[in-house]
Amino acid sequence: MPLKDGKVRGLQRTMNKKYVLIALFLLDAVLLIGSVSHRKTQTRRTASEQAIQSRETMQITENSKGDMKKIALTFDDGPHPTYTEQLLDGLKERGVHVTFFVTGEHARLHPDIIKRMQEEGHLIGNHTYSHIQLTSKNREKFKQELIDTNAVIQEITGEEVQYVRPPYGSWDKSFEKELNMFPVLWTIDPLDWCSENVACITEKIVDKAGENDIILMHDYYDTSVTAALKVVDELQEEGYTFVTVEEILFD
């Protein structure tokens, strides 16, 4: 039986709505797939960019380490109740770490300064108890002074002492095995202990300074402390980084 015109038009409208809904559904599906694909692409791109950035950061860090000119300042004979404190103030202001080779008798007198050295990141070594020089006749006395000084330092810091600066450079290699200690000598000696000329001391060091040098100074003299801080300022301007002796000896 043929449909009347009104029914035909109603059926056409119904069919048209279905087609529109199907078309809209298909369009949403296409957009969703495109969005997911876009996010995946963005994720891959972000991960790739992060990897590249990470590699670049690592490369910069490696280059920085490779380009760093290290040098070590070391100080013997202290701590002095006034001059060592002045030196520590100046080093802290400049963000510099050094190595102190202290005598047992002075460390016992000024434990607060030893503790400050440790807290501010400096390395503390042994310089015998009374600044005794090793000879063929006093080996056992010298050895005992090292042991006594280690005990004083360890009592204050709670840390084992590994490094020794033998007065006048006199050393017995067998002590290294007997005491598990390593001697640290020097490559630059400006003889600061016998000069009151700050400019002269500074010039002797700066003129000779090179990468991985170990500079011998003393924190028991006013002029030495003043010169040391001038040395730090001048060598930092030349691109040097000051480190403790272990970073020179074992890096």
C-alpha positions in Angstrom: 0.0 0.0 0.0 1.6 3.3 -1.0 2.7 5.7 1.7 1.0 9.1 1.9 3.1 12.2 1.3 3.2 13.1 5.0 4.5 9.8 6.1 7.1 9.8 3.4 8.4 13.2 4.5 8.4 12.0 8.2 10.4 8.9 7.2 12.9 11.1 5.3 13.4 13.3 8.3 14.0 10.3 10.5 16.5 8.9 8.1 18.3 12.2 7.8 18.7 12.5 11.6 20.2 9.0 11.6 22.7 10.0 8.9 23.6 13.2 10.8 24.1 11.2 14.1 26.3 8.7 12.3 28.2 11.5 10.6 28.7 13.2 13.9 29.8 10.0 15.6 32.4 9.3 12.8 33.6 12.9 13.1 34.1 12.5 16.9 36.0 9.3 16.4 38.3 10.9 13.8 39.0 13.8 16.2 39.6 11.5 19.1 42.1 9.4 17.2 43.8 12.5 16.0 44.0 13.9 19.5 45.5 10.7 20.9 48.0 10.5 18.0 48.9 14.2 18.7 49.4 13.5 22.4 51.6 10.5 21.6 53.6 12.6 19.2 53.9 15.3 21.8 54.9 12.8 24.4 57.6 11.3 22.2 58.8 14.8 21.3 58.9 15.8 25.0 60.8 12.7 25.9 63.2 13.2 23.1 63.7 16.8 24.0 64.3 15.8 27.6 66.9 13.2 26.6 68.7 15.7 24.4 68.7 18.3 27.2 69.9 15.7 29.7 72.8 14.8 27.4 73.6 18.4 26.9 73.6 19.0 30.7 75.9 16.0 31.2 78.2 17.2 28.5 78.4 20.7 30.0 79.1 19.2 33.5 81.8 17.0 32.0 83.3 19.9 30.2 83.2 22.0 33.3 85.0 19.3 35.3 87.6 18.9 32.5 88.2 22.6 32.3 88.5 23.2 36.0 92.0 24.2 37.1 92.4 22.8 40.6 94.9 24.1 43.2 95.3 23.4 46.9 96.2 25.8 49.7 97.6 24.2 52.9 98.4 25.7 56.3 100.8 24.4 58.9 101.5 25.0 62.6 98.1 26.2 63.7 95.5 26.8 64.9 96.4 30.3 66.1 93.7 31.8 68.3 93.5 35.0 66.3 95.0 34.5 62.8 93.3 31.2 62.1 89.9 32.7 62.9 90.6 35.6 60.5 91.7 33.1 57.8 88.5 31.1 58.3 86.4 34.2 58.0 88.0 35.1 54.7 87.8 31.6 53.3 84.1 31.3 54.2 83.4 34.7 52.5 85.1 33.4 49.3 83.6 29.9 49.4 87.0 28.3 49.5 88.1 25.0 51.2 91.7 24.4 52.2 93.8 21.9 54.2 95.0 22.5 57.7 97.9 20.5 59.1 97.7 21.2 62.8 100.0 20.5 65.7 98.5 18.4 68.6 99.5 21.0 71.2 97.7 23.8 69.5 94.7 21.7 68.6 94.3 20.7 72.2 94.4 24.4 73.2 91.8 25.5 70.6 89.4 22.7 70.0 86.6 25.1 69.0 88.7 26.3 66.0 89.4 22.7 65.0 85.6 22.0 65.1 84.9 25.1 63.1 87.4 23.9 60.4 85.6 20.7 60.2 82.1 22.2 60.1 83.1 24.6 57.3 84.3 21.9 55.0 88.1 22.1 55.4 90.4 19.0 55.6 92.4 18.5 58.8 95.7 16.8 58.9 98.5 16.0 61.3 101.6 18.1 61.8 103.0 16.1 64.8 102.3 17.2 68.4 105.2 19.7 69.0 106.5 20.3 65.4 109.2 17.8 65.9 111.5 17.0 62.9 112.2 13.3 62.2 115.8 12.2 62.6 117.5 8.8 62.7 117.6 9.0 66.5 114.0 10.0 67.3 111.9 7.7 65.1 109.8 6.3 68.0 109.2 9.7 69.5 108.2 11.1 66.1 105.8 8.2 65.6 104.3 8.7 69.1 103.7 12.4 68.3 101.7 11.4 65.2 99.6 9.0 67.3 99.0 11.5 70.0 98.0 14.2 67.6 95.7 11.9 65.8 94.0 11.1 69.1 93.5 14.9 69.8 92.0 15.6 66.4 89.8 12.5 66.4 88.5 13.4 69.9 87.4 16.8 68.6 86.1 15.9 65.2 85.1 12.2 65.6 86.9 11.4 62.3 90.0 9.4 61.6 93.1 11.4 60.4 94.6 10.2 57.2 97.0 12.9 56.1 100.3 14.1 57.6 102.5 17.0 56.8 105.9 16.0 58.2 107.7 19.1 59.6 110.6 20.1 57.2 109.5 17.3 54.9 111.3 14.5 56.8 109.5 11.2 56.5 109.8 7.5 57.1 107.8 5.6 54.4 107.2 2.7 56.8 104.9 4.9 58.8 102.4 4.8 55.9 101.7 1.1 56.6 102.2 1.2 60.4 99.8 4.2 60.9 97.8 4.1 57.7 98.7 7.7 57.0 99.8 9.4 53.9 102.4 12.2 53.7 101.5 15.4 51.9 104.4 17.6 50.8 104.2 20.7 48.6 105.1 22.1 45.2 105.2 25.8 46.1 106.9 27.2 49.2 106.9 31.0 49.4 108.7 31.0 52.8 105.9 33.0 54.2 107.0 32.3 57.8 110.2 34.4 57.4 108.7 37.4 55.5 106.4 40.2 56.6 106.1 41.5 53.0 102.5 40.5 52.0 103.1 41.6 48.3 106.2 39.6 48.1 104.6 36.4 49.5 101.6 36.8 47.2 103.8 37.4 44.1 105.9 34.3 44.8 102.9 32.1 44.8 100.9 33.6 42.0 103.9 33.7 39.6 104.6 30.0 40.2 101.0 28.7 40.4 99.9 26.0 38.1 97.2 23.3 37.9 97.3 20.7 40.7 99.9 22.7 42.7 100.0 22.3 46.5 100.9 25.6 48.2 102.6 25.6 51.6 101.7 28.4 54.0 101.2 29.0 57.7 98.2 30.3 59.6 100.3 31.3 62.5 101.3 34.7 61.1 99.3 37.8 60.3 101.1 38.5 57.1 100.6 34.9 55.9 96.9 35.1 56.4 96.6 38.4 54.6 98.8 37.1 51.7 96.8 33.9 51.5 93.5 35.7 50.9 95.1 37.9 48.3 96.4 34.7 46.6 92.9 33.3 46.6 91.4 36.4 45.0 94.1 36.6 42.3 94.1 33.0 41.4 90.3 32.8 41.3 90.3 35.6 38.8 92.7 33.4 36.7 90.1 30.6 36.8 91.6 28.4 39.5 89.4 26.4 41.9 90.7 25.8 45.4 90.3 22.2 46.7 91.6 20.1 49.6 94.7 18.1 49.0 92.9 14.8 48.7 91.2 16.1 45.5 94.7 16.8 44.1 96.2 13.5 45.2 93.5 11.1 44.3 91.2 12.5 41.6 
